[in-house]
């Protein structure tokens, strides 16, 4: 049995038991999640992600383990950016807080299915047409530059988005939340509730974010195990992270710029990979990527906190 096969089996078993534990013990249907519960769940998923890093180190070697933790941190930081859009979706469709947990879970599980398909197709295409990496790299540079220079007034409006219009075109929807149900029957006809619409919106919006995040991870590692596991662990932790940060995410004023710099760096690294690999070892390149990710994300969060503290002092 190969090391990759062992890693996939361990990952699958850990994921199954983690979901059972999270859903069975840490989550309750149609109950509001407190900050304490969200913190415990976040610690649980982050600990699980870090534990898998240790497993990768001993099972697959130092380089693959460092690639995994770099990709995981990249996905985790991008997940924080997702949360702001998720908040807009919940607010726009007036979702009751007691339904947040279930809707998020269903949306995230659908997002994972879409991501697995997306990753599988993307890796297959890159393995066959390696020049696609240069296109991905250029796309990340463009996305990062656009993200860095975009203005605050370029707000996302869920009800005018293409995803919402597509769902309304395909499914007969009602303005009711169905008391927590995804669909109801009226006059013998099935109608899909606003909660169903929100689940579909969450999955589709995450897929849009995946257009940035998956190429970014491929800029860190070409190993399928690293790409799959880093994505899935980060996305599964998104639900608890949402409840933990939903009141504070809007205060991270510089987070978008930090993520943008990371995307530009990864994009340039992909474009110049052929030349960089002649001068630097794979392990060194991974260390550099990990360092840039940690410095940019941590720095942007600390600068945001410092700015908020200054504004509070001026208002006092």
N, C-alpha and C positions, 0 to 999 in steps of 0.2 A: 504493500500500500504506500503510495507516494506521500510526501510531506503536504502537498496541496490538498490531497484527498482527506488526510487527517485534519488539516486546518478547517476545511469545509464542514466536516462532520462535527468537530468541536464547536464551530461557530453556530451551526444549526441547532445543536443540543442546547447550548447556552441561550440562544435566542428564544427557543421554545419555552424553557423554564423561566426565563426572564419575563416573557410576556404573561405567562400564567401567574407569576408572582406579582407583577405590576397590576394586572387587571383584577386578580383575585383578592389581593391583600392591600394594595396601596390605592386602589380606585373603587369607587362605588357609583353605580348607575344613577344618573340624574341628581347628583349631589355636588354642591359647590366645593371646589378645591381650595383649601386654605393655603396661605403662604408657607406654613410649616409643612404641610403635605407636599406642596410643590418642591420645597427645598429637599425633602427626603427623597422624592422621586428623582430629582435632578442629580443628587449625590449618587443615587443607585445607578443611574444610566451612565454617568461619567466614570464612576468606579469600574463599571463593567467594561467600558471602552478602554480604560487604562489597563485593566487586568488582561484584556485581549492583546494589548501592546506587549506586555510581559511574556505572554504565551508565544506571540509571534517572534520575539527576540530569541527565545530558546528553541523554537521549532523551525523557524525559517531564516534565522540569522539577523545580525544587527542591521544591515542595510534595509531589508524588507520591513523590519520593525519600525525603523526611523521613517521610512516612507509612509507607513500606516499612520503613525502618530501625527506626521505633518499633514497628511490628507484629512485625518479626523479633525484636527484643529481648524483646518481650512473650511471644512464643511460646517463645523460647529459655529464658527464666526459668521458664515453666510446664513446660517439658520437664524441667528439673532436678527439679521436684516429681514428675513421672512416674517418674523413675528409682527412687525409694524403693519405689514399688508394684511396679515390674518386679523389683527385688531380692527382694521378698517372694514373688512368683510363682515365680521360679527356685528359691528356697530351699524353698518349700512342695512343689514337685514334684520336688525332688532332681535338678535338671538338672546334668549334668556340665559343668564349665567349658569343655571343649573344644567343646561344642555351642552355647555362648552366642551366638557371632557369627552362625552360620547361622540360628538360631531368631529372633534379634533382627531380622536382615535381612528374613526372610519376614514376621514380624509387622509390621514398619514399612512394608514395601511394601503389605501389605493395608490398614494404617491409612491410607496415603496415598490409596488407592482410595476408601475409605469417606469420607475427608475431602473429596475432590474432589466426591463425590456430595452430601455434607452442605452444602458451601459453595454449590454450584450451586443446590440447592433453597432454601437460606437466603436467598441474594441475590435469587433470583426472587420469593420471598415478600415480602421487604422492599421490593423495587421496586414490587410490586403493592399491598401493604398496609403503608404506611410507619409506621403506628401500632405495628407489631410491635417497632420499635426501643425504644419505651417499655417494653414487656414485657421485652425483652432487658436493658435497662438495670436494671429493677427486679430481674430475676433475678440479675444480676451483683452488685448491692448486697447481696442476700440471701445469695448464695454467699460473697462476700467476708466478710460479717459472721459467717456460720457458720464459715468457715475460721479467722477470727481468734479466735473464742471456743471452738473445739473443743478437747477435751482430748487428751492424748497416748494415753490408754487406749482411745480410739475407733479401734482398729486395724483395718486391712483384712485379712480372712481369705480368701485365694483360693478355698479348698475349700468355703466356704459361700456364695460369691458367686452371683448369679443367672446370670452369664456361664458359670461352670463347670457349673452345673446344666443350663443350656440345651444346652451342648455334649454333655454326657453323655446327655441325652435324645434328641438327634438322631443322634449317631454312636456306634457300638459301639467302646468304648475298652478298652485293656489297660494294665496298670501298668508294662509294659516300655517302655524308650526306643528299642527296635528298633535298637540300635547306631548311632544317628544318623539313622534313617529316620523318616518321618512316618507310615507305615503298614506293617504286616506281614501275612502270610497264615498262618492257623492252621486246619488241617483244611478248606482251601479257602475259608475265610471271611476277608474283609478286616477287620482290626482296626486302629484308629488309636492310635498310641503317645502317651506323655505329651508328647513334643515337639510333636506336632500340637495337643494340647490347649493347650499353652503358647502356641503361635503364635496360636491363636484367642483365647486370653485376652488376649494383648498387644494384638491388633487391637481387641478389644471394649473393653478398658479405655481405650485411647487415644481411642476414640470417645466414651466417657464424659467424658474430659478435654476433648474438642473441644466439648462442650456449654457449657463455660465459655470456652475460648480463642477459638473462632470468633466468638461475639458480642462478645468483648472486642476482637478485631481490627476488627470492623465498627464498633465505637465509635471507633476511630482513623481508619478509612478505609472509604468505600463503594465504592472502586475494586476491581473483580474481580481485576485483575492484581496489585495489592498484596496482596489477601487470599490468592490462590492461591500466589504465590511466597513470601511470608513464611512461610506454613504449611509448604509442602513443603521449603524450605531448612532450617527449624528441625527438622522431623521427621526428615529424612535425616541430620542431624548428631547425632541422639539416640543412635545406636548407639555411635559413638566416645565420646560424652560419658558414656555408661553405663560403659564400661570405665575411663574416666579418673576418674570420681567415685564409683564403686561402693563404695569403701572409706571415702569421706569425706562422702558426701551426708547421712548420719545426723547428722553433726556440725554441720550448718547449722541450729541450733536456731531461729533467728528468720526463716528463709527463708519459711516458711509465712505468717507475719504480714506480711512485706514484700509477698508476692504478694497477700495478702488486701486490703491497703490499695490496691494498684494496681487490683484488680478493683472495689472500691467506688468509687474515683475515676473509672474508665472508665464504670461504670454511672451515676453521677451526671451525668457529662458527656453521656451519651446522653440521659438524661431531660431535661436542661436545654439540649440542643443548640440548640433554636429561639431561645432567649433569648441564649445565648452568642454565636451567630453574628451577632447584631445589634450586639454590642459589640467582638468580636474577629475578626480576619481568619482564614481557614482555616490559613494558615501559622503564625500565632501560636498557634492552638489545638494544632497538631501539635507545635510547640516545647515547649509546656507539658506535653503528654502525654509526650513524649520525656524531658523533665526529671524528671517525677514517676517514670517507670519506672526511669530510671538511679539516681536518689537512693534510692528505696525498695529496689530489689534490691541495689545496692551497699552501702547502709547496713545492710541485714539480714545480708548475708554478713560484713561487717566486725564487726558486733556479735556474730555467732556465733563468729567467730575470737577476738575479745577474751574472750568468755565461756569458751571452751575453754582459752585460755592461762591465765586466772585459776584455773580448776579444776586445771590441771596444776601451777601454783605452790603451790596449797593442799595438793595430794597429795604434793608433793616434800618 
